[in-house]
Amino acid sequence: MTNPRIAGLASFAKETTYEDLPSGIVQATKHFLLDSMGCGLGGVTTDPGKAAIAVAAQMGGPEECTVLGHSQGVSLMAAVLANGQLVNALDFDTVMPGGHTPPYIAPTTVAMAEREGSSGKELIVATAVALEISARFAKAVPPAMQFVGEDRRFRYPKREGYARVNFGAAAGAGRLYGLDQPQLVQALAHAGHMSQLNTWARGNYSMPRNLAKYGYPGWQNTGAIMSVFFADMGVEGDVALLDDDVHGYGEFSGYDDWNPENLTRDLGQAWSFENAIRFKPYACCTMLHPAIECFSELLAEERLHPDEIERVEVTASPTVAADLFTDRSLNNIVDFQFGVHYVMAMVAYGERTGADWQDWEKLSDPRIKSFGDRVTIAPQPDYAATSLSTVTVTARGQTFHRSFAGMTEALNEAQLVAKFKSNAQRPLLRAQIERAVHGWTHLEETESVNDFMRSMRVYAVGS
């Protein structure tokens, strides 16, 4: 076999069956899809979400796929573009190996399954394959954060990003489209050249903060679909890009480190993503979640009212030293998603997380800005050893303190369903929401994905 890595990934994508999936992988994949689609519905009423829907409508094409919360079908390409943007609009989508994987994977496999009339089981397998391949690439490149040296000094890798997720998206979509193993090799080869630049770390320093954030997942999703179509047409791709350790994908993507042996080691025998998915309970950056837990506990236990709070001091991961977190601007929803000052204000005033937190009328409330002025954030000095986040509140002439080690607890299915319903209630009717929840939680029973995807369109009840 001339190029064993890319061939191994293609074989895994083609040959894996529903019966090969451990029960935990099936459940994790269904939860991933439920949560991702819910986050997309929550993003419909945001500025970037509205723009994504408008762009999809302008692209036109056959009415073959659903844009979440939109009234009419659009082309496959327009759907993966718009839904990719929608899923990440609130920064409410799950974090897993490789970072914000959902907007790159879920919209692509779901749209292709809808277009092809695939069964729920086929969508589960294709999405699980896509997630596993993406997780394998996460093992092959540097982690998003690193603690280096004897003093455990924090640093970002020089190159980190979501470019690699395109391989998983192309593999999942290609399987649903019916590509054979040699064609899937070609699709993966094209996917490497369709990957966006590694823009992830740029968001930490791009001031003023902007709606581009990590990059444009919707745009990269169109690359995954193009990779599938080129492979189907017989266009030859760079099939050696994963097996050339000197001048291959690792080099031209600019990664600090590249360990491609992790791509296929125990592939199909050991799954990498099941226990690494962390669904978000709050619609903001994950690094702020432990501090939210601390602050919420203090508010409840001490019955603190926001007007009596003089100061809130937060410490968290060294990540928060970046401009992305310390800047106090509040001009768009991305400013909120990484602005602990205003996140804490929403918590203090008891606003419900999700789209409500990023409703511009609420963000424009003078109380939010005033409370945010009383909040500071700094890196926790011994975070590398303790993973500790802390909140210290000054009120009533007293000081109240809480700390939280690690990250927040995983959400169970009931909590994920509640989150989905909360996200979906703005664009959809209650009957639509119930139908969608049943469809995603019983996905393996669905004969055709497009039967219930239409229930996620505006005013689509009974269609």
N, C-alpha and C positions, 0 to 999 in steps of 0.2 A: 504494500500500500504506500503510494508515493507521499501522500499528505495525510497521515493518520489522525491528526487532531481534528481537522475540519471534517474528515470522513466519519470520525467517531461521533461528533456532535450531530451530523446529519443522520446517521443511523439511529442514534438515540431519539431524535425528533420523529423519525418515520416509524420505528418499530415498537415504541412504547405503547402499550394498550391500557385500557381502563383497568383491566384486571391486574396489571403490573403495579398500579399505584397503591401504596400503603394507605390505610384508611385515614391516617393523620394528614397525608398529603391531599387527599380528596377534600377533607374538611377545610384545611388551610386554604386551598385554592378557591373553594366556594366562598369562604369568608373574604378572601382577597377581592373577588369580583363584586360581592355585595357591597363591601366598603368603598371600593373604587367608584362604582356606579353612583353610589349615594353621594360621595364627595363631588362627583361631576354635577349632579343635580343641585347640590348646594351652591356650586359656582355659577349657576345660570344667571343670578341676579347681580353679580359683580360686574364692574366695568370691563375687566379682561374677558369675562365669560360672555358678556353681551357682544363684545367685539369679535370673539371667536365664532359665535353663532352667525353674526352678520357676514363674516368672511366666507363661512361655509355656504350660506345661502347665495352669495354672489358667485361662488365657483360653479353653481348649477350642476348639471349632469343628471343621470337617471335617478329616480327616487328608490334607491335600493337599500339604504341604511339609515339608521336613526341617529340624529344629533340629540343628546339628552335635553329634555325640556323644550325642544323645538316642535313646531306643529307639523312640519312636512319632512318627508324623506329626502335624503341627499345622496350624492355619489359616495362610493366607498372611500375615495381619497378625501373628500370634504369631511366625511364623518370622523375619520381617524385624526384629521387635523384639529377639528373643533373639539372633539371629546378629549384629546390629549391635553389641550389647554384648559378645558373645564375641570378635569380631575384634579389638577394641581392649583386651581385658582385660589382656593381658600388656604392652601398649605395644610390641609386636613387629611391628606392621603398618607397611607402607611409608609413607614421607613423600614427597610429590610436590607439584606446584603446588596450593596451597590447604591444605596440611598433611596431617593424617591423614584422607585421603579414603576409604581402603578400607572402614571400617565403615559408611559412608553409601551406597556404591555397590554393592560386591560382594554383600552380602546381599539387596539389593533386586532387582537384575537376576537373580541366581541363583534366588531364590525364585519370581519371576514366570515365569522360563523353565521351572522345574520344574512349576509349576502348569499352564502352558499346553502342556507337552510340546514345547517349542521344541527345535530342533536346536542342536548345538554352534556352528555357524557363526552362527546368529541370536543366540545368547548373546554371542559374540565381538563382533558388530557393535553390539548394544545396549549392551554394556559400554564399548566404544571410544567410542561416541557420548556416553555418560554421562560418561566421563573427560574427553573433549575439552571438553564444555560446562562441566564443573567447572573445568578448567584455564583456560578463557576467563574465567570469573568471577574466578579468582585474579588474572588480569591487569587486571581492571577495578577492583579494590579495593587498598588499601594492602598492602604485604608484611608478613609476620608480624614482621619485625625491620627497623628502619631506622637508618641512620647519617646524621645530618643536620648541616648547618653546615660551616664551614671546618675545624673541629677534629674532624669526623667523630664527633660525640657520639652515643651509642647511645640509642635510645628505642623503646618499644612504641607502636604506633598506639593512639589512644584506643578504637577499636573494631576488633576483629579476631575472626574466628570462622569456623565451618563452616556458617553458615546458608545460604550461597550454594550449597553442594553439593546441596541439595535439588532444584535445577533439573535437574542432571544425572541424579539418581536418577529423577525423574519422567519425564524424556525417555526414558531407557533402558527403564524399566518400561512406559511407554505404548506404545513401539514394539512390545515383546514382546506386549502385550495386544491389539495390532491397531488402535490409534487411527489415524484419518486425520490429515492435516495440520491442518485446522481444530480438531479435537479436541485435538491435541498443543499447539496454541496455548493452549487453555483449560487443559490440564493444567499447562503452565508458569506460567500466570497464577495458578492455585490454589497451585502449589508455592511461589511467593513469599510467600504469606500463611500457608503451612504451615511456614515456616522457623522454627527455634528462635531464641531470642535469641543475640546474638553473645557467648557466654560464654567463649570461648577464653582470653583474657588473665586472666580472673578466677582461673584456676587457679594463676597465679603468686603470688597474694597470699592465697588462701583457706587459713587456718590454723585448726585442724589440717588437713593434707591429707586429702582424702576421696575416696570412690570415684566421685563424680560427675565428677571430673577436668575434661575439656573441655566436658562436657555429656553428653546422652544420645543417641548416634547412633541407637540402636534406636527411640527415640520419634520422631525426625525421619523415619526410614524409613517409619513408619506414615503420616506426612504425605504422603510421595511417593506411596504407594499410594492414599491417599484422594484425592489430586489426580487420579490416573488415573481412578478410579471416578466422581468428580464430573463430570469431562469427558465420560466415556462416557454419563452420564445427561443431558447437555445443560445442566448447571448453568453459568451464565455467570460467568467470573472477571474479575479486574482485568487485562485484556489490554494496558493502557497502562503498566503498572508499570515496564517496562524502557525505554520510549521517552519518558517524562516525566522530563526532566533536572533539573527543579526540585523536584518533590514526589513523585518516583518511588521505586523500590526503594533507590537509594543513600541517599536522605535518611531514609526511615522505618526502614532498617536501622542507621542511625547511623554509617556509615563516615566516617572523616576525609576521604577522597577517593573519587571515583567517576568512572571513565573508561569509560563504557559502549560507546564506539566500539570497544574491544578485544574485545567479545563476538562480533562477526561479521566483523571484518576478515580476509579471506582464509580464511574458514571453509570447510572442505572441501578447500582447496588446500594449506594449511600446517597441520600437526598440532603441537600444543603440548606434549603430555605424554610422548611417546616417550622422549626423552633426559633427562627430568626426574624420572623415578621412581628413588628410591633405596631399595632393599630393605635392611632392617635385619639386620645380622649379630648384634646383641646385643639382648636383651629389656630395654631401658631407653631413656631419652630419647636421641635422636640426638646432642644436644649433648655427651654424655659419651663417645661412641664413639671419637673420636681419642685421648682420654686412656686408654681401655682398651687401644688398640693400643700406645701407648707403654709402659704398665705391663706388658703381656704380653711385649713384647720384652725389657724389663729383667729380668723374672723368668726368662725362658728363657736369655738370654745370660749373665747373672751367676749363674744358679742360686741365686736368693735363696729362702730359706724364710721363710714369714710370721712365724715366731717371732723371726727376727733383724732384722726391719724395725722401725725405731724411728718413722719418720715418712714419710708420703707427701703431697707438696704438688702440687696440681693447679691449673693455670690453663686457662681455656677461654673460650668466647664470653661477652660481657657479660651474656647471658641468665642466667648462673649466679649473678648477684648477687641475684636474686629469692629471696624466702623459700622458694619451692618447692624450691630446690636447697640452700640453706644450713641449713635446719632439720634437726636430727639425730634427730627422732622416728622410731620404727620400730613403728608400730601396725597398719599394713595394707600391702598390696602396692604401693599408690601411693607410700607413703613410700620403698619400695625403688626404684621405677622412676625417681625423680628424686633419689635419695639417693646421690651418688657415694661416700659413706663406705662404704656397705654393698655397692655394686656392686664396688668395689675389693676388698673382703673376699672376695666370691665368686670373683673372679679370682685372688686370692692363694692361695686354698685349692683351686683347680682345679676348681670346680664347673661343670658344663655349663650353658651359657646356655639360656634358654627357660623352660618351666614349672619346671624344677629350681631355677632361681635364685629363684623366687617361691614355692617350697614352704615353708609356714610352719614346719615342723619344722626346716628348715635355717636359716631366718631367726632362729629362736629359739635357735640354738646360741650359747652365750656367746662362742665364739671370734669370731663375726661382729661382735657388738657391740664386743668388745674391740679388734678390728682397726680397725673404723670410727672409734673414738675417736682413732686415730693419723692419720686422713686429713683434710686441709683442702682447700678449693676457693676460688678467687678469680678474678675476671675477668682475662683477658690484656689488659694496657694498650693494646697496639697491634693488637688483633684486627682492627679495621676495615681496616688496611693489609696484615696478614700472614695472617689466618685461622688463626693459630697456636694450638695447644693444647700444653701441656707437662706433664710429670710429673717430679718430683724425689724420689728415694727416698734416705733416710738409713738405712744398715745397715752393720754390721761396721766402724764408725768411718769410713766413706767416704760420699761423695755420688755418686749415679748420676743421670744426666739424659737424658731423651729429649724430642723435640718432633715435632709432626705438623702439617703445613700442610694446610688444607682438610678434607674429609670422607673417610671410609673408602671403599675401592674398591667398585665395583658387584659384586653377586653374579651369577655365571653360572647357567645352568640346572641344572647338576649340584649346585651349592651350594644352590640353591633347593629342589631335590628332597630333598636331605639335611636341610634345615631343615624341610620339610614332614613328612618321616618322623619326625624327632625330636619335633615338636609333636604328631603324631597318635598316637604309640605308647602314650600313657596311655589314651585312651578306645577305641581301635580295635585289632582284631586285625591281624596282619601281612598276611593275605590281603586284608583290606579296604583297608589302606593301599596295597598294590601296585595294586589295582584303581582306587583313587582317583587315584593318581599317573598311571597310564596314561590315565585319563579326562581329566584336566586338561591333560596334555602333548600329547594327541592330540585335543583338543576339537573341532577342525574335522571330525573323522571321525565324531563322535557324532550319531546320528539323533535321539535324544531324551535331553535332559539328565536327565530323571528316572530313566533307566535306571541311571545310576551314582551319582546323589545318594543313593539308598537305601543304598549301600555305606558311607556316612558316618554311618550310624546305629549305635548300639551293638548288637552281636549281630545284625547284619543280613546276615551272609554267606549267599549263596545266595538271598536274597529278590529 
